Amino acid sequence: MATETAAELLAQAKKDYGTPAERANRAAEARVQSGQARTHGNEAAGAPRGRRS
């Protein structure tokens, strides 16, 4: 590990995390999914519970 060059470390980081554009796309998708999860959670919280007669 200690003998890795900066180029090797940068190549590994690119492989692990992607390009800045890919990271931005993933962040945008995560924001969309987070908003959808919040909306669905709010809808579920307002739904009636238990049996209906």
VEXDREN-2710 file (C-alpha; in Angstrom, 1 decimal):
% VEXDREN-2710
k/r/px/py/pz
1/MET/0.0/0.0/0.0
2/ALA/2.7/2.5/0.9
3/THR/4.5/2.1/-2.4
4/GLU/1.5/3.0/-4.6
5/THR/2.0/6.0/-6.8
6/ALA/-0.4/8.9/-7.0
7/ALA/-1.5/7.8/-10.5
8/GLU/-2.4/4.4/-9.1
9/LEU/-4.3/5.9/-6.3
10/LEU/-6.2/8.2/-8.7
11/ALA/-7.0/5.3/-11.0
12/GLN/-8.3/3.3/-8.0
13/ALA/-10.4/6.3/-6.8
14/LYS/-11.9/6.7/-10.3
15/LYS/-12.7/3.0/-10.4
16/ASP/-14.3/3.1/-7.0
17/TYR/-16.2/6.4/-7.2
18/GLY/-16.6/7.2/-10.9
19/THR/-16.1/10.4/-12.7
20/PRO/-17.4/13.7/-11.4
21/ALA/-20.3/13.5/-13.9
22/GLU/-21.2/10.0/-12.7
23/ARG/-21.1/11.0/-9.1
24/ALA/-23.4/14.0/-9.9
25/ASN/-25.8/11.7/-11.6
26/ARG/-25.9/9.3/-8.7
27/ALA/-26.4/12.2/-6.2
28/ALA/-29.3/13.5/-8.3
29/GLU/-30.9/10.0/-8.5
30/ALA/-30.4/9.7/-4.7
31/ARG/-32.2/13.0/-4.1
32/VAL/-35.1/11.8/-6.3
33/GLN/-35.4/8.5/-4.5
34/SER/-35.2/10.3/-1.1
35/GLY/-38.0/12.5/-2.0
36/GLN/-40.1/9.6/-3.2
37/ALA/-39.5/7.7/0.0
38/ARG/-40.5/10.7/2.0
39/THR/-43.7/11.1/0.0
40/HIS/-44.6/7.4/0.4
41/GLY/-43.8/7.5/4.1
42/ASN/-46.1/10.5/4.5
43/GLU/-48.9/8.7/2.6
44/ALA/-48.5/5.6/4.6
45/ALA/-48.6/7.6/7.9
46/GLY/-51.9/9.0/6.8
47/ALA/-53.5/5.8/5.7
48/PRO/-56.1/4.2/7.9
49/ARG/-54.9/1.3/10.0
50/GLY/-56.6/-1.9/11.3
51/ARG/-59.6/-3.6/10.0
52/ARG/-62.4/-2.0/8.3
53/SER/-65.9/-3.2/9.1
END
